[in-house]
Amino acid sequence: ADPIQTKHFDFYNPVKAGITDLRVNDSVFQAVKDVEEDIMNWKFDTKLDLQSFHDTFLGERDIIKPLFSGIRNVTDSRKREYGTCLNSLEVLAKDTYNKNKA
């Protein structure tokens, strides 16, 4: 397995990553940026990589869903921006998966 992809499974344990307990606006937005970067850098060499991508970013216990709970830690003036970022992140994950699925 690619060492970079292996780290995702350790890092994206929501409790271990601290995603469910972010208190600072910048930390919440940085978590979204980190996930976006991981999506864009994912390597699709085998069907197993495609399945791992799906499980990590789109599955029932994916790493994007816990980020939505971070909205309560965002100031009111930035909640709309944060929601838009998360929606864009989901679209990016779905588009990336569909593009590589073909």
PLY file of the C-alpha trace (Angstrom):
ply
format ascii 1.0
element vertex 102
property float x
property float y
property float z
element edge 101
property int vertex1
property int vertex2
end_header
0.00 0.00 0.00
1.08 3.55 -0.65
2.52 4.96 2.61
0.73 8.25 2.08
-2.65 6.55 1.75
-2.00 4.35 4.77
-1.65 7.44 6.95
-5.16 8.53 6.00
-6.73 5.68 7.89
-4.88 6.58 11.07
-5.25 10.33 10.71
-8.89 10.29 9.78
-10.14 8.55 12.81
-12.34 11.53 13.78
-11.58 11.27 17.49
-7.84 10.82 16.94
-7.77 13.67 14.42
-9.66 15.96 16.79
-12.20 16.83 14.11
-15.16 16.57 16.45
-13.64 18.97 18.98
-12.31 21.90 16.99
-12.75 25.25 18.71
-10.93 27.75 16.52
-12.26 28.99 13.16
-8.92 28.60 11.45
-8.50 25.03 12.71
-11.89 24.05 11.31
-11.13 25.59 7.93
-7.66 24.04 7.92
-9.20 20.60 8.46
-11.35 21.14 5.35
-8.32 22.28 3.34
-6.35 19.23 4.49
-9.10 16.86 3.35
-9.39 18.70 0.03
-5.65 18.30 -0.51
-5.86 14.61 0.32
-8.67 14.11 -2.19
-6.71 15.85 -4.91
-3.51 13.88 -4.18
-5.09 10.43 -3.88
-3.46 7.81 -6.13
-5.77 5.53 -8.11
-3.53 2.65 -9.17
-5.85 -0.26 -8.45
-9.53 -1.01 -7.84
-8.66 -1.34 -4.16
-7.48 2.30 -4.20
-10.83 3.31 -5.66
-12.69 1.39 -2.95
-10.45 2.87 -0.26
-11.14 6.36 -1.63
-14.87 5.70 -1.51
-14.71 4.37 2.03
-12.55 7.26 3.20
-14.38 10.16 1.58
-17.85 8.94 0.60
-18.65 5.91 2.71
-20.98 5.55 5.64
-18.18 6.40 8.08
-16.29 8.83 5.89
-14.12 11.68 7.10
-16.25 14.47 5.64
-19.38 13.93 7.74
-17.67 14.72 11.07
-16.51 18.02 9.60
-20.14 19.16 9.42
-20.32 19.10 13.21
-17.50 21.64 13.20
-19.96 24.31 12.05
-21.00 24.86 15.65
-17.43 26.00 16.35
-17.44 28.61 13.59
-18.45 32.19 14.28
-21.82 33.22 12.88
-20.20 35.50 10.34
-18.33 32.57 8.76
-20.89 29.76 8.99
-22.12 30.28 5.41
-18.53 30.22 4.13
-17.82 27.03 6.07
-20.98 25.33 4.79
-20.08 26.26 1.22
-16.58 24.83 1.71
-17.99 21.55 2.98
-20.49 21.26 0.14
-17.71 21.92 -2.37
-15.60 19.27 -0.65
-18.36 16.68 -1.04
-18.80 17.57 -4.72
-15.03 17.30 -5.26
-14.97 13.86 -3.63
-17.93 12.61 -5.69
-16.54 14.01 -8.93
-13.10 12.56 -8.27
-14.58 9.16 -7.49
-16.81 9.13 -10.59
-13.97 10.29 -12.83
-11.69 7.48 -11.65
-14.45 4.89 -11.55
-14.84 4.96 -15.33
0 1
1 2
2 3
3 4
4 5
5 6
6 7
7 8
8 9
9 10
10 11
11 12
12 13
13 14
14 15
15 16
16 17
17 18
18 19
19 20
20 21
21 22
22 23
23 24
24 25
25 26
26 27
27 28
28 29
29 30
30 31
31 32
32 33
33 34
34 35
35 36
36 37
37 38
38 39
39 40
40 41
41 42
42 43
43 44
44 45
45 46
46 47
47 48
48 49
49 50
50 51
51 52
52 53
53 54
54 55
55 56
56 57
57 58
58 59
59 60
60 61
61 62
62 63
63 64
64 65
65 66
66 67
67 68
68 69
69 70
70 71
71 72
72 73
73 74
74 75
75 76
76 77
77 78
78 79
79 80
80 81
81 82
82 83
83 84
84 85
85 86
86 87
87 88
88 89
89 90
90 91
91 92
92 93
93 94
94 95
95 96
96 97
97 98
98 99
99 100
100 101
